[in-house]
């Protein structure tokens, strides 16, 4: 993740620009889920490497009513739902910058920033070589900007 403290603020985002948002809903008993997940990686645990099923996760998910309330609020604010999570942990919506600034009292800005991540540094040290035939100038990740 680039350091946003050194990012150039290009000013307020265009109010009519369409953006996609993925909202993560609050889980029930997050501390309990963390203990369950920690046990999956503990060699002495009876649940070591016994991965969670959808049914196991369901007890930590928002209820149908909570999910429906969030969805209704997003629709009321003018968003279009573009994807829902069958486990009810997230919901993906599309709307304008103006809708987002009103729904989540905030200002959205365009920024320009650059950064390098640890895997790219490790690759430059000679590890994780690109696949045969790939250009040597590519890093492990390629990023860009998408304009709708």
C-alpha positions as CSV (number, residue, x, y, z in Angstrom):
1,X,0.0,0.0,0.0
2,X,1.5,3.3,-1.0
3,X,2.1,5.9,1.7
4,X,-0.8,8.3,1.3
5,X,1.0,11.0,3.4
6,X,3.2,11.6,0.3
7,X,0.4,11.3,-2.2
8,X,-0.5,14.2,-4.4
9,X,-4.0,15.4,-3.8
10,X,-5.5,16.1,-7.2
11,X,-8.6,17.6,-5.7
12,X,-12.2,16.6,-5.2
13,X,-13.4,13.7,-7.3
14,X,-16.0,14.4,-10.0
15,X,-19.4,14.2,-8.3
16,X,-20.8,12.3,-11.4
17,X,-18.1,9.7,-11.5
18,X,-19.4,6.2,-11.0
19,X,-17.5,4.1,-8.4
20,X,-17.9,0.6,-7.0
21,X,-17.8,0.0,-3.3
22,X,-17.5,-3.2,-1.3
23,X,-18.9,-2.9,2.2
24,X,-17.8,-5.4,4.8
25,X,-20.5,-6.0,7.4
26,X,-19.7,-6.4,11.1
27,X,-19.4,-10.0,12.2
28,X,-20.9,-11.6,15.3
29,X,-18.4,-12.7,17.9
30,X,-15.3,-11.7,16.0
31,X,-13.1,-12.6,18.9
32,X,-14.6,-16.1,18.9
33,X,-14.0,-16.5,15.2
34,X,-10.4,-15.4,15.7
35,X,-9.9,-18.2,18.3
36,X,-11.4,-20.7,15.9
37,X,-9.1,-19.6,13.1
38,X,-6.0,-19.5,15.4
39,X,-6.8,-23.2,16.3
40,X,-6.7,-24.2,12.6
41,X,-3.0,-23.3,12.6
42,X,-2.0,-24.6,16.0
43,X,-0.4,-28.0,15.6
44,X,-1.6,-29.1,19.1
45,X,-5.2,-28.2,18.4
46,X,-7.7,-31.0,17.6
47,X,-9.0,-28.7,14.8
48,X,-5.6,-28.2,13.2
49,X,-6.1,-28.0,9.5
50,X,-9.8,-28.9,9.8
51,X,-11.0,-26.0,7.6
52,X,-14.2,-24.1,8.3
53,X,-17.3,-24.9,6.2
54,X,-19.9,-22.5,5.1
55,X,-22.1,-23.7,8.0
56,X,-19.2,-23.0,10.5
57,X,-18.9,-19.4,9.2
58,X,-22.7,-18.9,9.2
59,X,-22.8,-18.5,13.0
60,X,-20.5,-15.4,12.7
61,X,-22.3,-13.8,9.8
62,X,-24.7,-10.9,10.0
63,X,-28.3,-12.1,10.2
64,X,-30.7,-12.0,7.2
65,X,-32.5,-9.0,8.8
66,X,-29.2,-7.1,9.4
67,X,-28.1,-7.8,5.8
68,X,-31.5,-6.7,4.4
69,X,-31.4,-3.5,6.5
70,X,-28.0,-2.6,5.1
71,X,-29.1,-3.4,1.5
72,X,-32.3,-1.3,1.9
73,X,-30.3,1.6,3.2
74,X,-27.9,1.5,0.3
75,X,-30.7,1.3,-2.2
76,X,-32.5,4.2,-0.4
77,X,-29.3,6.3,-0.8
78,X,-29.3,5.6,-4.6
79,X,-26.8,2.8,-4.9
80,X,-27.3,-0.1,-7.3
81,X,-26.4,-3.5,-5.8
82,X,-24.0,-5.3,-8.1
83,X,-23.0,-8.3,-6.0
84,X,-24.2,-9.9,-2.8
85,X,-22.3,-12.4,-0.6
86,X,-24.2,-15.6,0.1
87,X,-22.6,-15.7,3.6
88,X,-23.7,-12.0,4.1
89,X,-20.3,-10.7,5.1
90,X,-20.1,-8.1,2.2
91,X,-22.2,-6.3,-0.4
92,X,-20.9,-4.6,-3.5
93,X,-22.6,-1.5,-4.9
94,X,-22.2,1.1,-7.6
95,X,-23.0,4.7,-7.3
96,X,-21.7,8.2,-8.0
97,X,-19.2,10.1,-5.9
98,X,-22.0,12.5,-5.0
99,X,-24.1,9.6,-3.6
100,X,-21.2,8.3,-1.6
101,X,-20.3,11.7,-0.2
102,X,-23.9,12.1,1.0
103,X,-24.4,8.6,2.3
104,X,-21.1,8.5,4.2
105,X,-20.6,12.1,5.1
106,X,-17.2,12.6,3.6
107,X,-15.2,14.1,0.7
108,X,-13.7,11.9,-2.0
109,X,-10.5,13.1,-3.6
110,X,-8.4,11.8,-6.5
111,X,-4.8,11.1,-5.5
112,X,-1.6,10.2,-7.3
113,X,0.8,8.0,-5.4
114,X,3.4,5.4,-6.1
115,X,4.9,2.7,-3.9
116,X,6.8,-0.6,-3.9
117,X,5.8,-3.7,-1.9
118,X,8.0,-6.2,-0.2
119,X,7.5,-9.0,-2.8
120,X,8.8,-6.6,-5.5
121,X,11.9,-5.8,-3.3
122,X,12.5,-9.6,-2.8
123,X,12.2,-10.1,-6.5
124,X,14.8,-7.4,-7.2
125,X,17.1,-9.3,-4.8
126,X,17.0,-12.2,-7.2
127,X,14.2,-14.3,-5.7
128,X,10.8,-15.1,-7.4
129,X,12.1,-14.7,-10.9
130,X,9.6,-13.9,-13.6
131,X,8.3,-16.9,-15.6
132,X,10.3,-18.0,-18.7
133,X,9.6,-15.6,-21.5
134,X,8.2,-12.8,-19.4
135,X,9.8,-9.4,-19.7
136,X,12.4,-8.8,-17.1
137,X,11.2,-5.3,-16.3
138,X,7.9,-6.5,-14.9
139,X,7.4,-6.7,-11.1
140,X,5.2,-9.2,-9.4
141,X,2.2,-6.9,-9.7
142,X,1.0,-4.6,-12.3
143,X,-1.4,-1.8,-11.4
144,X,-3.3,0.8,-13.3
145,X,-6.2,3.1,-13.3
146,X,-9.6,2.3,-14.6
147,X,-11.9,4.9,-16.0
148,X,-15.6,3.9,-16.6
